[in-house]
Amino acid sequence: MTTTSSFSEVDAYLDEVRARLSDLPLEERAELLDDITTHVRDVADEHGADQVRAKLGPPEQFADELRASAGYQTSPGQVAQAGQSDGRRWLPGTAIDRATLATHWKRLEPAWWLARGALVALVVMAGGDAGDAGNWSSMGAFYRDALFILAPAAVVSYLIGVRGAATPARWRRARAGLEIALALWGLLFVLEQVYAVTRPQTQVVFGAAHRDPCLRDGAQRPIGNLFAYDPTGKPIPQFFLVDQAGRPIDNLCPDQVPTLQNVQTQYARDANGSPVYNVFPRQQDQVVGIDPAAGTAAREPVSPPAVVLPQVQPAGEPSTAGPPAEGPPPTSPTGSSPTPGPSSPPPAG
Amino acid sequence: MRAVAEGNGVSASEATTQLLKGVLDLAVLAVLRTGDAYGYEVVRRLREAGLGDVGDASVYGTLRRLYGAGSLSNYVVPSEEGPHRKYYGLTPVGRERFQREAATWRRFAAAMEGLVRETEEVR
C-alpha cells in the first residue's frame, strides 16, 4: 500500500484538507495536520489508498468536522454554504461581515470564471498590452474572435472553476496574485474601450479607435490640404469649405500624410485673431534647416500639387466642344511654381 | 447508542452524530483514562465501544481542543517502520474534568432513561 500512487492519493487528500484550513493560524494548522497525516496514512495502509475518501468522507467535510470539533471558527467557504455568520463586521456600522462577503463572492464567482477565461485569451492575443487589445480591424473580426477564441476560453475557465479542484496551499498566494493582476488588466482594457468610444469627435470604428477620424479619399488615403481651381485652371487663392448643412469642413489630417510629417500649418484668422479652420488652402511650411542669421528654424512653404485638369462645360451652359485646356498648377505663395503646364485659353463661351 | 444508530438508517445516524457532539469530550477522556493512546487508537476504541458513527476528524479535533485546554498532554513515539505517533494522555486537569463530566453524564443519562422508559410504559 505504500506505492507512489497510493501516497499521491493520500497527499492529494491531505492537500485538500490543508487548503480548506488555510485560514487557521499556521501553528494550529501544522499541529492538526501532523496528527491527521499519520491517520490518513494509517487508513490508507489498512484499507487501501483508494478507500481513503470512502472511509473518511470528502476532504472538505473532513476539514470542516475537524475544525468544528477543535472549536475553531468556521471558514468563509463553510459559512457561505451554511449561510451563517461569525458576526465580525468588516465595515463598521454596516452588516457587511466576512461571511456576507464570502457569500456574495460565492455567488459572483461563476461570473468571474467566465470573465477570467476571456481575459486570459485577450491577454495572449494582445501580447499583454491592454491598449492593444480589442483592436479588431472590423466587426467581422471581432465576432470571429469572440466566437472561436473568447467564448471557448470562457467556457473552459468556467468548467475548471466548476470542477473546483483545490489549489495546493503553496500555490494559493501566487494564484490570488495572478487573478488580481488579471482583473486589473481587464479593468484597464475596459477603461481603454470606454475611452476610445466616448472620446470627443471620435468616430466609433472597430480597429480605428486609436486614429483620429479625418478626411480621406475613397482609397482611405488621408487628406492633408485642399486646393481649388476655377474652370480655367486658375487656383482659387482662398475659399471656405462647408458641407451640405453649412457646417465647416475642417477635419483634415496632415499629420497622417507621410510627406507632410513635419509641416507647420498656418490657419487663416478672423478679425479677432482666432484661427478659422475651414479656410483653404491652408498654408503649410516645412522646416528645411536653420536660418543662420536668426538662429531659428528656416521654413519653406510646401508647394501645391502639380495637376492636370480636364476641361469642363461651364455650369448652366449647353455642351459645346471647346478647345482642350490643361490647367496650370497653382502658383505657390512664393511664386516658385513647379513645372507649369501650358496656359489654357479662356473657355469657349 | 448502537441500537439508535442501527434503528432508522440516515436519520438514526444523524441523531447519533448530534448526541455524540455533546458527549465526545467525555468519551475521549474516558478512553484515555484507561491508558495513553494515539489518535487512530482512540478512534478504534470508541468504535469498539459501540460508537460506530464517530467521525475520525471529530476525534482529532476533540483531542486538539482538550490538549489546548490543558486536559491532555502528548508525546511523540518514533516508529521504526511507520510514521512516528503522537500519544495523548490525561493530565491532572483532564482527570478532574473526566470526574466532573462523568457525574454530569450519569445524572443526565439517568434522567433521560427515566423519561424515555416512563413514556414507553404509558404507551
Boltz contact constraints between the chains, C-beta under 6 A:
constraints:
  - contact:
      token1: [A, 32]
      token2: [B, 64]
      max_distance: 6.0
  - contact:
      token1: [A, 35]
      token2: [B, 39]
      max_distance: 6.0
  - contact:
      token1: [A, 35]
      token2: [B, 60]
      max_distance: 6.0
  - contact:
      token1: [A, 36]
      token2: [B, 60]
      max_distance: 6.0
  - contact:
      token1: [A, 38]
      token2: [B, 83]
      max_distance: 6.0
  - contact:
      token1: [A, 39]
      token2: [B, 39]
      max_distance: 6.0
  - contact:
      token1: [A, 39]
      token2: [B, 40]
      max_distance: 6.0
  - contact:
      token1: [A, 41]
      token2: [B, 83]
      max_distance: 6.0
  - contact:
      token1: [A, 42]
      token2: [B, 40]
      max_distance: 6.0
  - contact:
      token1: [A, 56]
      token2: [B, 56]
      max_distance: 6.0
  - contact:
      token1: [A, 62]
      token2: [B, 57]
      max_distance: 6.0
  - contact:
      token1: [A, 65]
      token2: [B, 55]
      max_distance: 6.0
  - contact:
      token1: [A, 65]
      token2: [B, 57]
      max_distance: 6.0
  - contact:
      token1: [A, 65]
      token2: [B, 58]
      max_distance: 6.0
  - contact:
      token1: [A, 66]
      token2: [B, 57]
      max_distance: 6.0
  - contact:
      token1: [A, 66]
      token2: [B, 60]
      max_distance: 6.0
  - contact:
      token1: [A, 66]
      token2: [B, 61]
      max_distance: 6.0
  - contact:
      token1: [A, 69]
      token2: [B, 58]
      max_distance: 6.0
  - contact:
      token1: [A, 69]
      token2: [B, 61]
      max_distance: 6.0
  - contact:
      token1: [A, 69]
      token2: [B, 62]
      max_distance: 6.0
  - contact:
      token1: [A, 70]
      token2: [B, 61]
      max_distance: 6.0
  - contact:
      token1: [A, 70]
      token2: [B, 64]
      max_distance: 6.0
  - contact:
      token1: [A, 70]
      token2: [B, 65]
      max_distance: 6.0
  - contact:
      token1: [A, 71]
      token2: [B, 65]
      max_distance: 6.0
